[in-house]
Amino acid sequence: MSIVVIADWLAADGQEQRVADLLPALTEAVLAEPGALGFRAVRSRRDPAAFVLFEEYADAAALEAHRATDHFRDFVQGTIAPLLIDRQVEVYSTI
């Protein structure tokens, strides 16, 4: 049973394009992880500050390995998170 993560991000005023510009590099880094089955970032057409990330991992261990990577710690938590005013994450299991 794979693990799916849905992350809703809301960029701070003036940071919308910076967040958008950083997402391709994050996508590449995540997809290079052995347990990553998929990663897609989308941006709202109605609200350019709103982003949704769809992530899928082989299992819970792969998700934990993702959260332990340098790019998660340094890039997501260190670079992108400070550009956001809201960040909600839900974790699901496939049925």
Biopython code that builds the backbone (N, CA, C, O; Angstrom):
import numpy as np
from Bio.PDB.StructureBuilder import StructureBuilder

atoms = [
    (1, "MET", "N", (0.845, -1.167, 0.000)),
    (1, "MET", "CA", (0.000, 0.000, 0.000)),
    (1, "MET", "C", (0.899, 1.242, 0.000)),
    (1, "MET", "O", (1.734, 1.409, 0.889)),
    (2, "SER", "N", (0.726, 2.093, -0.983)),
    (2, "SER", "CA", (1.580, 3.285, -1.068)),
    (2, "SER", "C", (1.026, 4.410, -0.197)),
    (2, "SER", "O", (-0.123, 4.377, 0.243)),
    (3, "ILE", "N", (1.868, 5.392, 0.033)),
    (3, "ILE", "CA", (1.533, 6.555, 0.850)),
    (3, "ILE", "C", (1.429, 7.760, -0.075)),
    (3, "ILE", "O", (2.311, 8.004, -0.897)),
    (4, "VAL", "N", (0.344, 8.509, 0.069)),
    (4, "VAL", "CA", (0.123, 9.714, -0.730)),
    (4, "VAL", "C", (0.115, 10.916, 0.202)),
    (4, "VAL", "O", (-0.545, 10.909, 1.240)),
    (5, "VAL", "N", (0.847, 11.935, -0.178)),
    (5, "VAL", "CA", (0.902, 13.179, 0.585)),
    (5, "VAL", "C", (0.308, 14.281, -0.279)),
    (5, "VAL", "O", (0.682, 14.447, -1.440)),
    (6, "ILE", "N", (-0.628, 15.035, 0.306)),
    (6, "ILE", "CA", (-1.199, 16.209, -0.350)),
    (6, "ILE", "C", (-0.802, 17.406, 0.504)),
    (6, "ILE", "O", (-1.204, 17.515, 1.663)),
    (7, "ALA", "N", (-0.018, 18.293, -0.069)),
    (7, "ALA", "CA", (0.452, 19.482, 0.653)),
    (7, "ALA", "C", (-0.146, 20.726, 0.007)),
    (7, "ALA", "O", (0.014, 20.956, -1.192)),
    (8, "ASP", "N", (-0.830, 21.514, 0.808)),
    (8, "ASP", "CA", (-1.389, 22.789, 0.350)),
    (8, "ASP", "C", (-0.485, 23.902, 0.853)),
    (8, "ASP", "O", (-0.269, 24.043, 2.057)),
    (9, "TRP", "N", (0.037, 24.683, -0.065)),
    (9, "TRP", "CA", (0.923, 25.796, 0.279)),
    (9, "TRP", "C", (0.292, 27.106, -0.156)),
    (9, "TRP", "O", (-0.337, 27.184, -1.212)),
    (10, "LEU", "N", (0.462, 28.127, 0.660)),
    (10, "LEU", "CA", (0.030, 29.473, 0.302)),
    (10, "LEU", "C", (1.233, 30.399, 0.447)),
    (10, "LEU", "O", (1.737, 30.611, 1.549)),
    (11, "ALA", "N", (1.680, 30.940, -0.664)),
    (11, "ALA", "CA", (2.859, 31.813, -0.671)),
    (11, "ALA", "C", (2.517, 33.179, -0.080)),
    (11, "ALA", "O", (1.395, 33.668, -0.211)),
    (12, "ALA", "N", (3.498, 33.774, 0.565)),
    (12, "ALA", "CA", (3.349, 35.134, 1.087)),
    (12, "ALA", "C", (3.264, 36.116, -0.075)),
    (12, "ALA", "O", (3.746, 35.841, -1.174)),
    (13, "ASP", "N", (2.645, 37.262, 0.182)),
    (13, "ASP", "CA", (2.555, 38.303, -0.849)),
    (13, "ASP", "C", (3.938, 38.626, -1.393)),
    (13, "ASP", "O", (4.880, 38.851, -0.633)),
    (14, "GLY", "N", (4.048, 38.645, -2.701)),
    (14, "GLY", "CA", (5.307, 38.957, -3.356)),
    (14, "GLY", "C", (6.240, 37.772, -3.516)),
    (14, "GLY", "O", (7.282, 37.897, -4.160)),
    (15, "GLN", "N", (5.891, 36.613, -2.941)),
    (15, "GLN", "CA", (6.762, 35.429, -3.013)),
    (15, "GLN", "C", (6.215, 34.348, -3.948)),
    (15, "GLN", "O", (6.819, 33.285, -4.095)),
    (16, "GLU", "N", (5.076, 34.622, -4.574)),
    (16, "GLU", "CA", (4.414, 33.618, -5.404)),
    (16, "GLU", "C", (5.313, 33.089, -6.525)),
    (16, "GLU", "O", (5.418, 31.878, -6.717)),
    (17, "GLN", "N", (5.946, 33.975, -7.248)),
    (17, "GLN", "CA", (6.769, 33.536, -8.372)),
    (17, "GLN", "C", (8.038, 32.845, -7.897)),
    (17, "GLN", "O", (8.513, 31.910, -8.541)),
    (18, "ARG", "N", (8.582, 33.290, -6.795)),
    (18, "ARG", "CA", (9.786, 32.638, -6.238)),
    (18, "ARG", "C", (9.473, 31.183, -5.893)),
    (18, "ARG", "O", (10.248, 30.281, -6.208)),
    (19, "VAL", "N", (8.327, 30.965, -5.241)),
    (19, "VAL", "CA", (7.929, 29.591, -4.915)),
    (19, "VAL", "C", (7.772, 28.780, -6.203)),
    (19, "VAL", "O", (8.285, 27.665, -6.303)),
    (20, "ALA", "N", (7.071, 29.334, -7.175)),
    (20, "ALA", "CA", (6.869, 28.640, -8.453)),
    (20, "ALA", "C", (8.201, 28.311, -9.120)),
    (20, "ALA", "O", (8.358, 27.234, -9.694)),
    (21, "ASP", "N", (9.146, 29.219, -9.047)),
    (21, "ASP", "CA", (10.448, 29.009, -9.681)),
    (21, "ASP", "C", (11.265, 27.918, -8.993)),
    (21, "ASP", "O", (12.103, 27.283, -9.633)),
    (22, "LEU", "N", (11.035, 27.693, -7.703)),
    (22, "LEU", "CA", (11.781, 26.686, -6.955)),
    (22, "LEU", "C", (11.223, 25.270, -7.131)),
    (22, "LEU", "O", (11.938, 24.292, -6.913)),
    (23, "LEU", "N", (9.972, 25.159, -7.518)),
    (23, "LEU", "CA", (9.330, 23.846, -7.566)),
    (23, "LEU", "C", (9.911, 22.869, -8.595)),
    (23, "LEU", "O", (9.950, 21.675, -8.298)),
    (24, "PRO", "N", (10.359, 23.287, -9.770)),
    (24, "PRO", "CA", (10.955, 22.297, -10.683)),
    (24, "PRO", "C", (12.187, 21.591, -10.096)),
    (24, "PRO", "O", (12.356, 20.388, -10.294)),
    (25, "ALA", "N", (13.031, 22.312, -9.391)),
    (25, "ALA", "CA", (14.209, 21.681, -8.782)),
    (25, "ALA", "C", (13.798, 20.721, -7.672)),
    (25, "ALA", "O", (14.394, 19.655, -7.518)),
    (26, "LEU", "N", (12.783, 21.097, -6.899)),
    (26, "LEU", "CA", (12.285, 20.200, -5.859)),
    (26, "LEU", "C", (11.701, 18.939, -6.489)),
    (26, "LEU", "O", (11.955, 17.831, -6.015)),
    (27, "THR", "N", (10.934, 19.100, -7.538)),
    (27, "THR", "CA", (10.344, 17.958, -8.237)),
    (27, "THR", "C", (11.427, 16.987, -8.695)),
    (27, "THR", "O", (11.311, 15.779, -8.490)),
    (28, "GLU", "N", (12.466, 17.511, -9.306)),
    (28, "GLU", "CA", (13.571, 16.670, -9.784)),
    (28, "GLU", "C", (14.242, 15.926, -8.637)),
    (28, "GLU", "O", (14.537, 14.737, -8.754)),
    (29, "ALA", "N", (14.484, 16.618, -7.534)),
    (29, "ALA", "CA", (15.148, 15.992, -6.390)),
    (29, "ALA", "C", (14.286, 14.888, -5.785)),
    (29, "ALA", "O", (14.791, 13.810, -5.472)),
    (30, "VAL", "N", (12.997, 15.146, -5.620)),
    (30, "VAL", "CA", (12.116, 14.138, -5.025)),
    (30, "VAL", "C", (12.002, 12.922, -5.938)),
    (30, "VAL", "O", (12.082, 11.788, -5.466)),
    (31, "LEU", "N", (11.820, 13.140, -7.221)),
    (31, "LEU", "CA", (11.663, 12.012, -8.139)),
    (31, "LEU", "C", (12.920, 11.152, -8.249)),
    (31, "LEU", "O", (12.849, 10.013, -8.711)),
    (32, "ALA", "N", (14.057, 11.680, -7.834)),
    (32, "ALA", "CA", (15.300, 10.904, -7.837)),
    (32, "ALA", "C", (15.407, 9.986, -6.616)),
    (32, "ALA", "O", (16.285, 9.124, -6.572)),
    (33, "GLU", "N", (14.536, 10.155, -5.635)),
    (33, "GLU", "CA", (14.565, 9.309, -4.444)),
    (33, "GLU", "C", (14.095, 7.899, -4.805)),
    (33, "GLU", "O", (13.147, 7.742, -5.575)),
    (34, "PRO", "N", (14.750, 6.874, -4.256)),
    (34, "PRO", "CA", (14.394, 5.495, -4.608)),
    (34, "PRO", "C", (12.934, 5.128, -4.323)),
    (34, "PRO", "O", (12.334, 4.378, -5.093)),
    (35, "GLY", "N", (12.359, 5.633, -3.249)),
    (35, "GLY", "CA", (10.989, 5.256, -2.887)),
    (35, "GLY", "C", (9.914, 6.185, -3.394)),
    (35, "GLY", "O", (8.735, 5.985, -3.099)),
    (36, "ALA", "N", (10.295, 7.201, -4.151)),
    (36, "ALA", "CA", (9.306, 8.152, -4.675)),
    (36, "ALA", "C", (8.654, 7.578, -5.926)),
    (36, "ALA", "O", (9.336, 7.241, -6.894)),
    (37, "LEU", "N", (7.338, 7.471, -5.898)),
    (37, "LEU", "CA", (6.598, 6.955, -7.051)),
    (37, "LEU", "C", (6.045, 8.073, -7.921)),
    (37, "LEU", "O", (5.749, 7.863, -9.098)),
    (38, "GLY", "N", (5.907, 9.261, -7.342)),
    (38, "GLY", "CA", (5.381, 10.378, -8.117)),
    (38, "GLY", "C", (5.443, 11.670, -7.334)),
    (38, "GLY", "O", (5.412, 11.669, -6.103)),
    (39, "PHE", "N", (5.530, 12.764, -8.053)),
    (39, "PHE", "CA", (5.540, 14.097, -7.437)),
    (39, "PHE", "C", (5.062, 15.083, -8.487)),
    (39, "PHE", "O", (5.607, 15.148, -9.589)),
    (40, "ARG", "N", (4.055, 15.836, -8.142)),
    (40, "ARG", "CA", (3.546, 16.851, -9.065)),
    (40, "ARG", "C", (3.131, 18.066, -8.253)),
    (40, "ARG", "O", (2.456, 17.946, -7.230)),
    (41, "ALA", "N", (3.543, 19.235, -8.720)),
    (41, "ALA", "CA", (3.143, 20.497, -8.101)),
    (41, "ALA", "C", (2.236, 21.236, -9.073)),
    (41, "ALA", "O", (2.522, 21.315, -10.268)),
    (42, "VAL", "N", (1.141, 21.776, -8.551)),
    (42, "VAL", "CA", (0.213, 22.549, -9.375)),
    (42, "VAL", "C", (-0.050, 23.888, -8.689)),
    (42, "VAL", "O", (0.096, 24.033, -7.475)),
    (43, "ARG", "N", (-0.440, 24.855, -9.509)),
    (43, "ARG", "CA", (-0.702, 26.212, -9.022)),
    (43, "ARG", "C", (-2.131, 26.594, -9.390)),
    (43, "ARG", "O", (-2.587, 26.318, -10.500)),
    (44, "SER", "N", (-2.821, 27.218, -8.473)),
    (44, "SER", "CA", (-4.199, 27.625, -8.717)),
    (44, "SER", "C", (-4.277, 28.665, -9.826)),
    (44, "SER", "O", (-3.474, 29.596, -9.879)),
    (45, "ARG", "N", (-5.240, 28.497, -10.694)),
    (45, "ARG", "CA", (-5.470, 29.500, -11.742)),
    (45, "ARG", "C", (-6.230, 30.692, -11.168)),
    (45, "ARG", "O", (-6.149, 31.796, -11.706)),
    (46, "ARG", "N", (-6.965, 30.477, -10.080)),
    (46, "ARG", "CA", (-7.734, 31.543, -9.455)),
    (46, "ARG", "C", (-6.878, 32.370, -8.494)),
    (46, "ARG", "O", (-7.005, 33.592, -8.427)),
    (47, "ASP", "N", (-6.010, 31.688, -7.757)),
    (47, "ASP", "CA", (-5.174, 32.358, -6.757)),
    (47, "ASP", "C", (-3.718, 31.960, -6.988)),
    (47, "ASP", "O", (-3.320, 30.865, -6.589)),
    (48, "PRO", "N", (-2.913, 32.813, -7.620)),
    (48, "PRO", "CA", (-1.537, 32.443, -7.956)),
    (48, "PRO", "C", (-0.630, 32.209, -6.747)),
    (48, "PRO", "O", (0.508, 31.770, -6.908)),
    (49, "ALA", "N", (-1.119, 32.495, -5.548)),
    (49, "ALA", "CA", (-0.331, 32.219, -4.344)),
    (49, "ALA", "C", (-0.566, 30.806, -3.821)),
    (49, "ALA", "O", (0.153, 30.350, -2.933)),
    (50, "ALA", "N", (-1.566, 30.107, -4.362)),
    (50, "ALA", "CA", (-1.946, 28.785, -3.859)),
    (50, "ALA", "C", (-1.335, 27.671, -4.709)),
    (50, "ALA", "O", (-1.466, 27.651, -5.933)),
    (51, "PHE", "N", (-0.673, 26.759, -4.032)),
    (51, "PHE", "CA", (-0.027, 25.614, -4.667)),
    (51, "PHE", "C", (-0.497, 24.336, -3.976)),
    (51, "PHE", "O", (-0.767, 24.337, -2.774)),
    (52, "VAL", "N", (-0.594, 23.257, -4.735)),
    (52, "VAL", "CA", (-0.871, 21.944, -4.169)),
    (52, "VAL", "C", (0.189, 20.990, -4.700)),
    (52, "VAL", "O", (0.469, 20.952, -5.898)),
    (53, "LEU", "N", (0.773, 20.223, -3.788)),
    (53, "LEU", "CA", (1.767, 19.217, -4.158)),
    (53, "LEU", "C", (1.157, 17.841, -3.935)),
    (53, "LEU", "O", (0.604, 17.562, -2.872)),
    (54, "PHE", "N", (1.262, 16.984, -4.947)),
    (54, "PHE", "CA", (0.798, 15.608, -4.877)),
    (54, "PHE", "C", (2.048, 14.735, -4.877)),
    (54, "PHE", "O", (2.835, 14.758, -5.823)),
    (55, "GLU", "N", (2.220, 13.970, -3.812)),
    (55, "GLU", "CA", (3.409, 13.134, -3.679)),
    (55, "GLU", "C", (2.974, 11.697, -3.418)),
    (55, "GLU", "O", (2.000, 11.467, -2.701)),
    (56, "GLU", "N", (3.677, 10.738, -3.988)),
    (56, "GLU", "CA", (3.385, 9.338, -3.698)),
    (56, "GLU", "C", (4.691, 8.601, -3.431)),
    (56, "GLU", "O", (5.670, 8.732, -4.166)),
    (57, "TYR", "N", (4.669, 7.821, -2.351)),
    (57, "TYR", "CA", (5.841, 7.066, -1.922)),
    (57, "TYR", "C", (5.475, 5.590, -1.807)),
    (57, "TYR", "O", (4.321, 5.251, -1.545)),
    (58, "ALA", "N", (6.447, 4.724, -2.000)),
    (58, "ALA", "CA", (6.216, 3.285, -2.009)),
    (58, "ALA", "C", (5.619, 2.784, -0.696)),
    (58, "ALA", "O", (4.775, 1.888, -0.690)),
    (59, "ASP", "N", (6.063, 3.371, 0.412)),
    (59, "ASP", "CA", (5.579, 2.948, 1.725)),
    (59, "ASP", "C", (5.963, 4.004, 2.757)),
    (59, "ASP", "O", (6.570, 5.021, 2.425)),
    (60, "ALA", "N", (5.601, 3.748, 4.010)),
    (60, "ALA", "CA", (5.884, 4.712, 5.079)),
    (60, "ALA", "C", (7.385, 4.935, 5.250)),
    (60, "ALA", "O", (7.820, 6.044, 5.559)),
    (61, "ALA", "N", (8.170, 3.888, 5.051)),
    (61, "ALA", "CA", (9.625, 4.036, 5.168)),
    (61, "ALA", "C", (10.165, 4.984, 4.101)),
    (61, "ALA", "O", (11.077, 5.765, 4.372)),
    (62, "ALA", "N", (9.618, 4.923, 2.906)),
    (62, "ALA", "CA", (10.056, 5.830, 1.833)),
    (62, "ALA", "C", (9.691, 7.274, 2.154)),
    (62, "ALA", "O", (10.457, 8.189, 1.855)),
    (63, "LEU", "N", (8.521, 7.484, 2.764)),
    (63, "LEU", "CA", (8.142, 8.840, 3.175)),
    (63, "LEU", "C", (9.091, 9.352, 4.250)),
    (63, "LEU", "O", (9.529, 10.501, 4.197)),
    (64, "GLU", "N", (9.406, 8.514, 5.216)),
    (64, "GLU", "CA", (10.341, 8.932, 6.269)),
    (64, "GLU", "C", (11.724, 9.203, 5.687)),
    (64, "GLU", "O", (12.398, 10.144, 6.106)),
    (65, "ALA", "N", (12.149, 8.394, 4.733)),
    (65, "ALA", "CA", (13.438, 8.638, 4.075)),
    (65, "ALA", "C", (13.411, 9.976, 3.341)),
    (65, "ALA", "O", (14.398, 10.712, 3.355)),
    (66, "HIS", "N", (12.283, 10.292, 2.700)),
    (66, "HIS", "CA", (12.130, 11.590, 2.022)),
    (66, "HIS", "C", (12.296, 12.731, 3.020)),
    (66, "HIS", "O", (13.009, 13.700, 2.758)),
    (67, "ARG", "N", (11.639, 12.605, 4.152)),
    (67, "ARG", "CA", (11.689, 13.669, 5.168)),
    (67, "ARG", "C", (13.070, 13.817, 5.796)),
    (67, "ARG", "O", (13.360, 14.832, 6.428)),
    (68, "ALA", "N", (13.915, 12.817, 5.625)),
    (68, "ALA", "CA", (15.277, 12.867, 6.172)),
    (68, "ALA", "C", (16.307, 13.356, 5.161)),
    (68, "ALA", "O", (17.482, 13.495, 5.501)),
    (69, "THR", "N", (15.888, 13.621, 3.921)),
    (69, "THR", "CA", (16.845, 14.045, 2.895)),
    (69, "THR", "C", (17.328, 15.471, 3.128)),
    (69, "THR", "O", (16.650, 16.281, 3.760)),
    (70, "ASP", "N", (18.501, 15.752, 2.610)),
    (70, "ASP", "CA", (19.030, 17.116, 2.683)),
    (70, "ASP", "C", (18.123, 18.090, 1.948)),
    (70, "ASP", "O", (17.901, 19.205, 2.420)),
    (71, "HIS", "N", (17.590, 17.677, 0.783)),
    (71, "HIS", "CA", (16.761, 18.625, 0.035)),
    (71, "HIS", "C", (15.448, 18.920, 0.752)),
    (71, "HIS", "O", (14.907, 20.016, 0.604)),
    (72, "PHE", "N", (14.923, 17.971, 1.522)),
    (72, "PHE", "CA", (13.715, 18.284, 2.297)),
    (72, "PHE", "C", (14.066, 19.257, 3.413)),
    (72, "PHE", "O", (13.393, 20.272, 3.596)),
    (73, "ARG", "N", (15.105, 18.949, 4.145)),
    (73, "ARG", "CA", (15.498, 19.795, 5.278)),
    (73, "ARG", "C", (15.961, 21.173, 4.811)),
    (73, "ARG", "O", (15.482, 22.190, 5.312)),
    (74, "ASP", "N", (16.874, 21.212, 3.869)),
    (74, "ASP", "CA", (17.468, 22.488, 3.465)),
    (74, "ASP", "C", (16.603, 23.267, 2.478)),
    (74, "ASP", "O", (16.465, 24.485, 2.590)),
    (75, "PHE", "N", (16.024, 22.559, 1.517)),
    (75, "PHE", "CA", (15.304, 23.232, 0.438)),
    (75, "PHE", "C", (13.857, 23.528, 0.839)),
    (75, "PHE", "O", (13.399, 24.666, 0.738)),
    (76, "VAL", "N", (13.138, 22.489, 1.299)),
    (76, "VAL", "CA", (11.734, 22.705, 1.666)),
    (76, "VAL", "C", (11.646, 23.496, 2.960)),
    (76, "VAL", "O", (11.041, 24.568, 2.993)),
    (77, "GLN", "N", (12.242, 22.980, 4.020)),
    (77, "GLN", "CA", (12.117, 23.644, 5.314)),
    (77, "GLN", "C", (12.942, 24.922, 5.402)),
    (77, "GLN", "O", (12.514, 25.895, 6.023)),
    (78, "GLY", "N", (14.111, 24.928, 4.790)),
    (78, "GLY", "CA", (15.000, 26.080, 4.924)),
    (78, "GLY", "C", (14.773, 27.192, 3.923)),
    (78, "GLY", "O", (14.934, 28.364, 4.262)),
    (79, "THR", "N", (14.400, 26.854, 2.687)),
    (79, "THR", "CA", (14.265, 27.866, 1.633)),
    (79, "THR", "C", (12.813, 28.187, 1.300)),
    (79, "THR", "O", (12.430, 29.356, 1.251)),
    (80, "ILE", "N", (12.002, 27.153, 1.072)),
    (80, "ILE", "CA", (10.629, 27.403, 0.623)),
    (80, "ILE", "C", (9.691, 27.753, 1.776)),
    (80, "ILE", "O", (8.926, 28.711, 1.669)),
    (81, "ALA", "N", (9.732, 27.006, 2.867)),
    (81, "ALA", "CA", (8.789, 27.247, 3.970)),
    (81, "ALA", "C", (8.774, 28.700, 4.450)),
    (81, "ALA", "O", (7.695, 29.215, 4.745)),
    (82, "PRO", "N", (9.920, 29.386, 4.542)),
    (82, "PRO", "CA", (9.870, 30.788, 4.961)),
    (82, "PRO", "C", (9.150, 31.714, 3.973)),
    (82, "PRO", "O", (8.796, 32.839, 4.324)),
    (83, "LEU", "N", (8.934, 31.244, 2.743)),
    (83, "LEU", "CA", (8.232, 32.042, 1.733)),
    (83, "LEU", "C", (6.719, 31.843, 1.795)),
    (83, "LEU", "O", (5.974, 32.479, 1.049)),
    (84, "LEU", "N", (6.268, 30.958, 2.684)),
    (84, "LEU", "CA", (4.853, 30.605, 2.771)),
    (84, "LEU", "C", (4.201, 31.235, 3.995)),
    (84, "LEU", "O", (4.844, 31.443, 5.024)),
    (85, "ILE", "N", (2.902, 31.535, 3.861)),
    (85, "ILE", "CA", (2.147, 31.996, 5.031)),
    (85, "ILE", "C", (1.268, 30.880, 5.581)),
    (85, "ILE", "O", (0.739, 30.994, 6.687)),
    (86, "ASP", "N", (1.110, 29.801, 4.815)),
    (86, "ASP", "CA", (0.361, 28.648, 5.299)),
    (86, "ASP", "C", (0.874, 27.405, 4.586)),
    (86, "ASP", "O", (1.227, 27.436, 3.407)),
    (87, "ARG", "N", (0.904, 26.313, 5.340)),
    (87, "ARG", "CA", (1.381, 25.036, 4.795)),
    (87, "ARG", "C", (0.639, 23.924, 5.522)),
    (87, "ARG", "O", (0.883, 23.673, 6.702)),
    (88, "GLN", "N", (-0.253, 23.270, 4.823)),
    (88, "GLN", "CA", (-1.031, 22.168, 5.386)),
    (88, "GLN", "C", (-0.643, 20.880, 4.670)),
    (88, "GLN", "O", (-0.506, 20.857, 3.447)),
    (89, "VAL", "N", (-0.469, 19.819, 5.434)),
    (89, "VAL", "CA", (-0.057, 18.543, 4.854)),
    (89, "VAL", "C", (-0.976, 17.440, 5.384)),
    (89, "VAL", "O", (-1.198, 17.330, 6.589)),
    (90, "GLU", "N", (-1.499, 16.635, 4.475)),
    (90, "GLU", "CA", (-2.290, 15.454, 4.831)),
    (90, "GLU", "C", (-1.612, 14.232, 4.229)),
    (90, "GLU", "O", (-1.117, 14.271, 3.103)),
    (91, "VAL", "N", (-1.597, 13.154, 4.991)),
    (91, "VAL", "CA", (-0.980, 11.908, 4.539)),
    (91, "VAL", "C", (-2.071, 10.844, 4.434)),
    (91, "VAL", "O", (-2.871, 10.667, 5.352)),
    (92, "TYR", "N", (-2.090, 10.141, 3.304)),
    (92, "TYR", "CA", (-3.103, 9.130, 3.021)),
    (92, "TYR", "C", (-2.433, 7.813, 2.655)),
    (92, "TYR", "O", (-1.270, 7.779, 2.255)),
    (93, "SER", "N", (-3.188, 6.733, 2.800)),
    (93, "SER", "CA", (-2.779, 5.421, 2.303)),
    (93, "SER", "C", (-3.683, 5.056, 1.142)),
    (93, "SER", "O", (-4.884, 5.325, 1.173)),
    (94, "THR", "N", (-3.110, 4.445, 0.123)),
    (94, "THR", "CA", (-3.948, 3.996, -0.987)),
    (94, "THR", "C", (-4.820, 2.832, -0.519)),
    (94, "THR", "O", (-4.495, 2.139, 0.446)),
    (95, "ILE", "N", (-5.912, 2.640, -1.212)),
    (95, "ILE", "CA", (-6.871, 1.591, -0.831)),
    (95, "ILE", "C", (-6.701, 0.408, -1.774)),
    (95, "ILE", "O", (-7.406, -0.593, -1.642)),
]
sb = StructureBuilder()
sb.init_structure("model")
sb.init_model(0)
sb.init_chain("A")
sb.init_seg("    ")
for serial, (resi, resn, name, xyz) in enumerate(atoms, 1):
    if name == "N":
        sb.init_residue(resn, " ", resi, " ")
    sb.init_atom(name, np.array(xyz, "f"), 0.0, 1.0, " ", f" {name:<3s}", serial, name[0])
structure = sb.get_structure()
